[in-house]
Amino acid sequence: MRYAARRRAARPGHPVASLIAATGPRALPVAAAGLAVVLLGGVRPCRGLSCGTMASGSQAVQDKGVTVTRFLTAAVDGVPQVTAPDGAAVRPLCVLPGAASFAQFSLAPEQVSRAVSHASVQEIWYVVSGSGEMWRRQDGHEEITALVPGVCLTIPLGTAFQFRGGPEGLCVVAATVPPWPDDPGEARAGQGPW
């Protein structure tokens, strides 16, 4: 079905033939209430913590005056796990170039991260499973927050933070704004309570 639809759309003179030519054989135009582009195949694995290269051709494509931006879908089990500068296990998932990235972070039972602060990004975290604690300090104010499923918190730019997993470990998802950079100086080592 996918091959036949791609073959029909690729015929010379078809209104989206130039879009397929511009986006390559992994894109399949779909006509419905407009025009969308669906990526076929898997996602390319991220290198390090940057997922800016995760979707091949994530740039906008022009076709007859219409701009179409490719979208990305990633499954947590389909991306490689890497280690964050703070020691947490990370699975970088999706990115909106220039806007934000999204990842899953986890700690083993009783694992403690290294204390860090970010040089250019801020984050919003949401606890998915497990338990733990998050320490944050900024401008003379500090607090420790219990991490349980359903808790959402922010890590504003320049905030020092450290977190630790409870007896069953900890799993959170987080949006990073702007997207995580490929800069080794992004996570600056600090002193935390643990």
Protein Blocks (a to p, Z undefined) as FASTA:
>chain_A
ZZmmmmmmmpghiaklmmmmmnojmbccdddebcddddehjddddehjbfklmpghiacc
deehiacdddddddfklpccdddfkopacddfbdcehiaccddddddehiacdddddfkb
ccddddfbgcddddddeehiacdddddehiacdddehiacdddddfkopadddddddddd
dbfklpccdddfZZ
